[in-house]
Amino acid sequence: MLMEPKYGSGLKFALMTNREIANAFRELGQLMELHKDNPFKIRSYSNAYLKLRKMEEPLAGMSEAEIGQLDGIGKAMTAKIGEMLSSGQMATLEKWREKTPVGVRQMLQIGGFGPKKIRAIWQGLGVETIGELSYAINENRLVELKGFGAKTQEELRGKLDFFQRSQGQFYYRDLVSPAGELLEFLSNAWGGDIRSELVGEMRRACPTPSSIDILTTASQADFDKLDSGEESMFRFIETDGQAIIKASFDDIPCTFHLCTADNWGSKQFRHSGSESFVQTFAGRFPTLDFRNLPDEQAIFDRANIPFLPPELREQEWGLDLAIAGTLPELIESKDIKGVVHAHSTYSDGIHSLKQMAEAARHKGYEYMLITDHSQAAFYANGLKPDRVLEQWQEIDELNEEMAPFKILKGIESDILNDGSLDYDDDMLAGFDCVIASVHSNLRMDKEKATQRLLTAIRNPHTHILGHPTGRLLLSRAGYPIDHEAVIKACAEEGVAIELNANPARLDLDWTWIPFARECGVLISINPDAHAMGGIDDILYGVLAARKGGLTADGCLNARGLKDFMKSLRS
C-alpha cells in the first residue's frame, strides 16, 4: 500500500507501521549492546522502542516537526524515522547488522534471551548460529560461563526449543513423541475401526522432516467430531483429486491423507515414498496398475520385487537394488554391540565415567569406548596428559569390577589446523581407539578442509574419522570436503567413518554410505553421548544408516568386542 506522507519531501513510500519502526530501534539498541557500544545511545533507542510501539497515531501520517516534538525523540532519531518512512531502511541499523553474524542476530529473536547473555556465549564459546547454541546446551557447555548455571541453561533450552519449532523444520527426534501422541489421541477418539498410520518423511525417517503426515481411513465427518468449537482446527482441502486434512498439533504442521480400507495399500505406498521415487517406480512398471490395492505388500507382489523398506524409498538406487534382487538386510538397533564415542565428567559430559559405563551395560551393550575431549578442546575441559593417565587408572579399576562388560580407553582427539592429532605419538599409542575430529577453525574452503582430514586419516594412530563435515542440521552446513577423496583415503588406511548419531548431526550424511561401503569402509554408528540418555541416540543413527542401505556387516560397532578391536585399522 502506498500513501502520500505528511513527513518529508512528498515521495511515495511503502507504509511502515509504528511497531515496525519501533522494532527497528529495539534491534539497533540490542545490536549495539551486543558490541558493548555507547550505553547512553542504547538506552535512548530502547526507550524509543517502548514509546513508539504504544503510539496509536501512525508516524507515517505525521510531519517532521510533529515527530520531533514527541517525548524522547530527538533530532537524530527523527531523521532516522524519516529515513525509514522514505526508504524502508535505516543506514545505522544496516551498519550494525553487517558487523554481526546472521545467527547471532537470530538469537535476539529468542524470547527472554538478551544481548548480554548472547554476547557471553558468542564471545566465550564462539557460538554463532542457533544450531551451535543448541549443540552447546546439549553438551553442557553453558554452565561454565559467568552468569550461567544449570537452571539458566535448562531455561534457555526450553526457549530455544520453542523458537526452533516455529521455523518450519524439525529434528526427526523431536517429532517422534508428538506423532505417537497424536496417533494415540486419534485411536482413543475414533476407536479401533478407523486405521491411522504415519507416512511421508516420518515413515522414511528423514533427518529433518517438516511435518507429521498420517494416512487414515477417517472421513471428514470423523474429523468434525473432534472439534466442539465453532471453527474446526482441521481444514479440508483437495488437490489433484487427493482429499487431505490440514491441521496443527502442538505447533507442528500435520497433514492427514484420507483413504478407504480398499485402497489403503496404494495410498500408503503413494504417500510414503518421496515424490521422485514414486514417479520413478511408476515409470519402471508402466503397464501395471497399482490402484485400489488394500495392502502395501500387494504393490511389490504385483511388481514382482521384494518389499522395499520405507527408508530406502528416497532415491531410485533403492529400487534398483530391489529389481536386481540384491536388496540388503538393513541394520537394526539390536545389532549394535558397543557404545562408541561417549563423554564423561572428565571433559564436558554430565555423568561420571562409572555412570556412563553402568548405563551402557544396563542397556545391554557389551562394551563402551569412552572418548573424552583432548587437550586442545579447552572449552570442553579437554584432558591434559596427566588426566588421561588418571582416567586410564579408573578404567582399569572399573573393568575389574564390571567384567565381562568392558570399558575401552579412547579419546576424541582434535584434528589440529595442520591435520595433526592432539597428543604425541607415545600417548596416542596408549589408547585402544582414537576418534579424530575437527572442532576448531571450521571456516575452511574445500581444499583446506579436505587436506586437513586426509592428513589426520593418514596418521597411523587414527582409527575412526569423527563427524566428517562438522555440520549441525538446520543451522550449519559444515565445512565443504571432497567426500570421495576422504572416503577413498579411509579405505586405503583402514580407517572407519563415524555416523554421528546425535540428531543434530547425523554426519556422515546417509547419502554417502553406499559409496563408503563400495570402497570397503566400515561405518561406526556413534551416539556422541554427553549424558547417559544420549546413548539412546544410537537409534537415530541406525535410522539414518538404514536410509543409506547399511547392513550389520558394514557397521564397525555391530561387532563384538574381539572383532571390534580386530577391525580397527585392519
C-alpha positions in Angstrom: 0.0 0.0 0.0 1.3 3.4 -0.9 0.3 6.7 0.6 1.4 10.4 0.4 3.2 11.2 3.7 3.0 14.5 5.6 6.6 14.0 6.6 9.5 14.7 4.3 9.6 15.7 0.6 6.3 14.1 -0.5 8.0 11.0 -2.0 5.8 7.9 -2.1 6.8 5.1 0.3 5.6 1.7 1.4 3.6 2.0 4.6 5.5 1.2 7.7 3.7 0.7 10.9 4.7 2.2 14.3 5.5 -1.3 15.5 7.9 -1.9 12.6 9.7 1.3 13.2 9.8 0.7 17.0 11.2 -2.8 16.4 14.0 -1.3 14.2 15.1 0.9 17.2 14.9 -2.1 19.5 17.1 -4.2 17.3 19.5 -1.3 16.9 19.8 -1.0 20.7 20.3 -4.7 21.1 23.0 -4.9 18.4 24.9 -2.0 19.9 24.6 -3.7 23.4 26.0 -6.9 21.8 29.1 -5.0 20.8 29.2 -3.0 24.1 28.8 0.4 22.4 27.6 3.7 23.9 25.2 2.8 26.8 23.5 6.3 26.5 22.5 5.6 22.9 21.5 2.1 23.7 19.2 3.3 26.4 17.7 6.0 24.2 16.9 3.6 21.4 15.3 1.2 23.9 13.2 4.0 25.3 12.2 5.0 21.7 11.0 1.4 21.2 8.8 1.5 24.3 7.4 4.9 23.3 6.7 4.3 19.6 5.2 0.8 19.8 2.4 2.2 22.0 1.6 5.1 19.9 -1.8 5.0 18.2 -1.3 7.8 15.7 0.6 6.5 12.7 4.1 8.0 12.3 3.6 7.7 8.6 1.0 10.4 8.8 3.0 12.8 10.8 5.2 15.7 9.8 8.9 16.0 10.7 8.1 18.7 13.2 5.3 16.6 14.9 7.6 13.6 15.2 10.4 15.8 16.6 8.1 17.0 19.4 7.5 13.5 20.7 8.8 12.9 24.1 12.3 11.2 24.0 12.6 11.6 20.2 15.5 14.0 19.4 16.7 15.4 16.1 18.9 12.4 15.2 16.2 9.9 15.9 13.7 12.0 14.0 16.0 11.8 11.0 16.2 8.0 11.3 12.4 7.7 11.4 12.2 9.8 8.3 14.8 7.6 6.6 12.7 4.5 7.4 9.5 6.2 6.2 11.2 7.3 3.0 13.1 4.1 2.1 12.1 1.4 4.5 15.6 1.1 5.9 17.9 2.7 8.5 21.5 3.0 7.4 22.8 2.9 11.0 20.9 -0.3 11.7 22.2 -1.9 8.5 25.7 -1.0 9.5 25.3 -2.9 12.8 23.7 -5.8 11.1 26.7 -6.2 8.8 29.0 -6.3 11.9 27.0 -9.1 13.5 26.8 -12.8 12.2 23.3 -13.7 11.0 23.0 -16.5 13.5 23.8 -14.2 16.4 21.1 -11.7 15.2 18.6 -14.6 15.1 19.3 -15.4 18.7 17.9 -12.0 19.6 14.5 -13.3 18.4 14.5 -16.0 21.2 12.3 -14.7 23.9 14.0 -14.0 27.2 17.5 -14.3 25.8 19.1 -10.9 26.0 22.2 -9.3 24.4 24.4 -9.7 27.5 23.9 -13.5 27.6 24.2 -13.8 23.8 27.4 -11.9 23.9 28.8 -14.1 26.6 28.0 -17.2 24.5 29.2 -15.7 21.3 32.5 -14.4 22.7 33.1 -17.1 25.3 32.2 -20.2 23.2 32.4 -18.9 19.6 28.8 -19.9 19.1 27.4 -18.0 16.0 24.3 -20.0 15.0 21.1 -21.3 16.5 22.2 -24.9 15.9 25.6 -24.3 17.5 23.8 -22.9 20.5 21.5 -25.9 20.7 24.5 -28.2 20.5 26.4 -26.3 23.2 23.4 -26.7 25.5 23.2 -30.4 24.8 26.9 -30.7 25.6 26.5 -28.9 28.9 28.9 -26.1 27.9 27.0 -23.0 29.1 27.2 -23.8 32.8 30.9 -22.8 32.8 30.2 -19.3 31.6 29.8 -16.4 34.0 26.2 -15.6 34.6 25.0 -19.1 33.6 24.2 -22.2 35.6 22.4 -25.5 35.2 19.0 -23.8 35.8 19.7 -21.0 33.3 20.9 -23.5 30.7 17.7 -25.6 31.1 15.5 -22.5 30.8 17.3 -21.5 27.6 16.9 -25.0 26.3 13.1 -24.6 26.6 13.1 -21.1 25.0 15.3 -22.4 22.1 13.1 -25.4 21.6 10.0 -23.1 21.2 11.9 -20.9 18.8 13.1 -23.8 16.6 9.6 -25.3 16.5 8.4 -22.2 14.7 10.9 -22.3 11.9 9.3 -24.9 9.6 11.7 -27.8 10.0 12.3 -30.2 12.9 14.8 -32.8 14.1 13.3 -36.2 13.5 13.7 -37.0 17.2 11.5 -34.0 18.2 8.6 -35.3 16.1 8.6 -38.9 17.3 6.9 -38.3 20.6 4.2 -35.8 19.3 3.5 -38.2 16.3 2.9 -41.0 18.8 0.7 -38.9 21.0 -1.4 -37.7 18.0 -1.9 -41.3 16.8 -2.9 -42.4 20.3 -5.3 -39.4 20.6 -7.0 -40.3 17.3 -7.2 -44.0 18.3 -8.9 -43.1 21.6 -11.2 -40.7 19.9 -12.3 -42.8 17.0 -11.9 -46.4 18.2 -10.3 -49.4 16.5 -12.5 -49.3 13.4 -10.5 -46.4 11.9 -6.9 -47.1 10.8 -4.3 -44.4 11.1 -0.5 -44.7 10.5 2.5 -42.5 9.7 3.6 -41.9 6.1 5.8 -39.3 4.4 9.0 -38.0 5.8 8.4 -39.5 9.3 8.0 -43.0 7.9 11.1 -42.6 5.8 13.0 -41.4 8.9 14.1 -38.2 7.2 16.6 -36.3 9.5 14.7 -33.0 9.3 11.0 -33.5 8.5 8.8 -30.5 8.0 5.5 -32.1 9.2 3.7 -35.2 10.5 1.9 -37.0 7.7 -0.7 -39.6 8.6 -2.7 -41.9 6.4 -6.2 -42.6 7.8 -9.5 -44.2 6.9 -11.3 -41.5 8.8 -13.8 -39.3 6.9 -14.3 -35.5 7.0 -17.2 -36.2 9.4 -14.9 -38.0 11.8 -12.6 -35.0 11.9 -15.6 -32.7 12.5 -16.5 -34.7 15.6 -13.1 -34.0 17.2 -13.8 -30.2 17.5 -16.6 -28.7 19.6 -15.7 -25.1 18.7 -17.4 -23.0 16.0 -14.3 -23.2 13.7 -12.6 -26.6 13.2 -8.8 -26.8 13.6 -8.9 -29.4 10.8 -9.0 -27.7 7.3 -10.2 -29.9 4.4 -8.7 -29.3 1.0 -8.5 -31.3 -2.2 -5.5 -31.2 -4.6 -5.1 -33.3 -7.7 -8.0 -35.4 -6.6 -6.4 -36.2 -3.3 -8.5 -35.5 -0.2 -6.4 -34.2 2.7 -6.9 -32.5 6.0 -4.5 -29.8 7.3 -4.1 -29.2 11.0 -1.6 -28.3 13.7 -0.7 -30.4 16.7 1.4 -28.9 19.4 2.5 -26.2 17.0 3.6 -28.9 14.4 2.1 -28.9 10.9 0.1 -32.1 10.2 -1.3 -33.5 7.0 -3.9 -36.3 7.0 -4.3 -38.2 3.8 -7.8 -39.7 3.5 -8.4 -43.1 2.0 -10.6 -46.2 2.3 -9.7 -49.7 3.5 -10.0 -50.9 -0.1 -7.2 -48.6 -1.4 -5.1 -48.4 1.8 -2.1 -50.2 0.3 -2.0 -48.0 -2.8 -2.3 -44.8 -0.8 0.2 -45.9 1.8 2.8 -46.6 -0.9 2.0 -43.3 -2.7 2.3 -41.1 0.4 5.3 -42.9 1.9 7.9 -42.5 -0.8 9.5 -39.3 -1.9 7.9 -37.7 -5.0 10.8 -38.6 -7.2 10.9 -42.2 -6.0 7.2 -42.7 -6.6 7.5 -41.3 -10.1 10.5 -43.5 -10.9 8.6 -46.5 -9.6 5.7 -45.8 -11.9 8.0 -45.3 -14.8 9.7 -48.7 -14.3 6.4 -50.5 -14.4 4.3 -48.5 -16.9 1.9 -51.4 -17.8 1.0 -52.3 -14.3 -2.0 -50.9 -12.4 -1.2 -50.2 -8.7 -4.5 -48.6 -7.8 -7.1 -49.8 -5.3 -4.9 -52.3 -3.5 -5.7 -52.9 0.2 -2.2 -53.9 1.3 1.1 -52.3 0.5 2.8 -55.7 0.1 0.5 -56.2 -2.9 2.3 -53.3 -4.7 5.6 -55.2 -4.6 4.0 -58.5 -5.3 2.5 -57.1 -8.5 5.9 -55.6 -9.5 7.5 -59.0 -8.6 10.1 -57.4 -6.4 10.8 -57.8 -2.7 9.3 -55.4 -0.2 11.3 -52.2 -0.1 11.7 -50.7 3.5 10.4 -47.1 3.6 13.8 -45.7 4.5 15.0 -46.8 1.0 12.2 -45.0 -0.8 14.1 -41.8 -1.0 16.2 -42.2 -4.2 15.9 -44.6 -7.1 19.0 -46.7 -6.2 16.9 -48.5 -3.6 14.5 -49.5 -6.3 17.5 -50.6 -8.5 18.6 -53.0 -5.7 15.1 -54.5 -5.3 14.8 -55.1 -9.1 18.3 -56.6 -9.2 17.5 -58.9 -6.3 20.3 -57.5 -4.2 18.3 -55.8 -1.6 20.4 -55.7 1.6 19.2 -56.8 5.1 19.3 -53.4 6.8 20.9 -52.9 10.1 18.7 -52.7 13.2 19.3 -51.1 16.7 19.6 -54.6 18.2 22.6 -55.2 16.0 24.7 -52.6 17.8 27.0 -54.3 20.3 29.0 -51.4 21.7 28.7 -47.7 22.6 31.4 -45.9 20.7 32.1 -42.2 21.3 30.9 -41.2 24.8 31.9 -38.4 27.1 32.1 -38.2 30.9 32.7 -35.6 33.6 36.4 -35.9 32.7 35.7 -33.5 29.9 32.3 -32.0 29.1 29.9 -34.8 29.9 27.2 -34.6 32.6 27.7 -38.0 34.1 30.7 -39.8 35.5 32.7 -42.5 33.8 31.2 -45.1 36.0 27.6 -43.8 35.4 28.1 -43.8 31.7 29.5 -47.4 31.8 26.7 -48.7 34.0 24.1 -47.1 31.7 25.7 -48.7 28.7 25.8 -52.1 30.4 22.2 -51.7 31.7 21.0 -51.1 28.1 22.5 -54.4 27.0 25.7 -53.3 25.3 28.9 -55.4 25.6 31.4 -52.6 25.7 31.8 -48.8 25.7 34.6 -46.7 24.2 35.0 -43.6 26.3 36.2 -40.8 24.2 36.5 -37.6 26.2 37.9 -34.5 24.5 41.6 -34.0 24.0 43.7 -31.2 25.5 43.2 -28.7 22.6 39.5 -28.6 23.4 40.0 -26.3 26.4 36.4 -25.0 26.0 35.3 -28.6 26.8 37.7 -29.3 29.6 39.9 -31.4 27.4 42.2 -33.8 29.0 45.9 -33.0 29.7 48.2 -36.0 29.7 48.1 -36.3 33.5 44.3 -36.5 33.5 44.4 -39.1 30.7 46.6 -41.3 32.9 44.2 -40.7 35.8 41.3 -41.8 33.6 43.1 -44.9 32.4 43.7 -45.9 36.0 39.9 -45.6 36.8 39.1 -47.6 33.7 41.3 -50.4 34.8 39.6 -50.4 38.2 36.1 -50.3 36.7 36.9 -53.1 34.3 37.8 -55.4 37.2 34.6 -54.5 38.9 32.2 -54.6 35.8 33.6 -57.7 33.9 32.7 -59.1 31.4 31.5 -55.6 30.4 34.5 -53.7 29.0 35.4 -50.0 29.0 37.8 -49.2 26.2 40.4 -46.4 26.6 39.6 -43.9 23.9 39.9 -40.2 23.1 38.2 -37.8 20.7 41.4 -36.2 19.5 41.1 -32.8 17.9 42.4 -32.6 14.4 44.6 -29.5 14.6 44.8 -26.9 12.0 47.6 -28.7 10.1 45.9 -32.1 10.3 48.0 -33.4 13.1 46.5 -35.1 16.2 46.4 -33.6 19.7 49.0 -35.7 21.6 52.4 -37.0 20.9 52.8 -40.5 19.4 53.6 -42.2 22.7 50.4 -41.1 24.3 48.3 -41.8 21.2 49.7 -45.3 21.1 48.3 -45.9 24.5 44.7 -45.6 23.5 42.6 -48.6 22.4 40.9 -46.4 19.8 41.3 -42.8 18.6 38.4 -40.9 17.1 39.8 -37.9 15.1 37.5 -34.9 14.8 37.6 -31.3 13.8 36.3 -28.9 16.4 38.1 -25.6 15.7 38.8 -23.3 12.7 35.7 -24.6 10.9 35.5 -21.9 8.3 37.6 -23.6 5.7 37.4 -23.9 1.9 37.1 -27.3 0.3 40.8 -27.8 -0.4 41.9 -26.8 3.1 39.2 -28.9 4.8 39.9 -32.0 2.7 43.7 -31.8 3.2 43.2 -31.4 6.9 41.1 -34.6 7.1 43.4 -36.5 4.8 46.4 -35.7 7.0 44.6 -37.0 10.0 43.3 -40.1 8.3 46.9 -41.0 7.3 48.1 -40.7 10.9 48.7 -44.3 12.0 47.0 -43.6 15.3 43.6 -42.6 13.8 41.0 -45.4 13.9 37.8 -43.6 13.3 37.1 -40.3 11.5 34.6 -38.4 13.6 31.7 -36.3 12.2 33.5 -35.7 8.9 31.9 -32.3 7.9 31.2 -30.8 11.3 27.7 -30.0 10.2 24.8 -29.1 12.5 21.4 -29.8 10.8 19.1 -26.9 10.4 21.9 -24.4 11.1 25.3 -25.2 9.9 26.1 -26.9 6.6 29.5 -27.9 7.7 32.8 -27.3 6.0 32.9 -28.5 2.4 35.0 -31.6 1.7 35.8 -33.8 -1.2 33.8 -36.8 0.1 35.2 -39.2 -2.5 38.8 -38.4 -1.7 38.2 -38.6 2.1 36.3 -41.9 1.8 39.0 -43.4 -0.5 41.7 -42.4 1.9 39.8 -44.1 4.8 39.6 -47.2 2.6 43.4 -47.2 1.9 44.3 -46.6 5.6 41.7 -49.0 7.1 40.0 -46.1 9.0 36.3 -46.3 9.8 34.0 -43.3 9.4 31.6 -42.2 12.1 27.9 -41.7 11.5 27.4 -39.4 14.4 24.0 -40.4 15.8 23.3 -37.1 17.5 20.0 -35.9 15.8 21.6 -32.5 15.3 24.5 -34.0 13.3 23.8 -37.4 11.6 27.2 -36.9 10.0 28.4 -38.7 7.8 25.4 -38.0 5.7 23.5 -41.1 4.8 23.7 -40.4 1.0 27.5 -41.2 1.2 27.1 -44.6 2.9 26.7 -46.6 -0.4 29.9 -45.2 -1.8 31.7 -45.8 1.5 30.6 -49.4 1.6 31.5 -49.9 -2.1 35.0 -48.8 -1.1 35.1 -51.2 1.8 34.9 -48.5 4.6 33.2 -49.5 7.8 30.7 -47.2 9.3 30.6 -46.7 13.1 27.2 -45.5 14.5 28.2 -43.4 17.4 25.9 -41.6 19.9 28.5 -38.9 20.9 26.8 -39.2 24.2 27.4 -36.4 26.8 24.9 -38.0 29.2 23.5 -41.4 30.0 20.4 -40.6 28.0 22.5 -39.6 25.0 23.3 -43.3 24.5 19.8 -43.8 23.1 20.6 -41.5 20.2 22.1 -44.6 18.6 18.5 -45.3 17.4 18.6 -42.1 15.2 22.0 -43.1 13.8 20.6 -46.5 12.9 17.6 -45.0 11.1 19.9 -42.7 9.1 22.2 -45.6 8.3 19.2 -47.7 7.0 18.5 -44.9 4.6 22.0 -45.4 3.2 21.5 -49.2 2.9 23.9 -50.1 5.7 24.0 -53.7 6.9 25.2 -55.0 10.3 28.2 -56.5 8.5 29.2 -53.0 7.3 28.9 -51.4 10.8 32.0 -51.4 13.0 30.3 -51.4 16.4 27.8 -54.1 15.3 30.7 -56.4 16.0 31.5 -58.0 19.4 34.4 -56.7 21.4 37.0 -59.1 20.0 36.0 -58.4 16.3 35.7 -54.7 17.0 39.3 -54.5 18.2 40.5 -56.7 15.4 38.7 -54.4 12.8 40.5 -51.2 13.9 42.8 -50.2 11.0 42.5 -53.8 9.8 
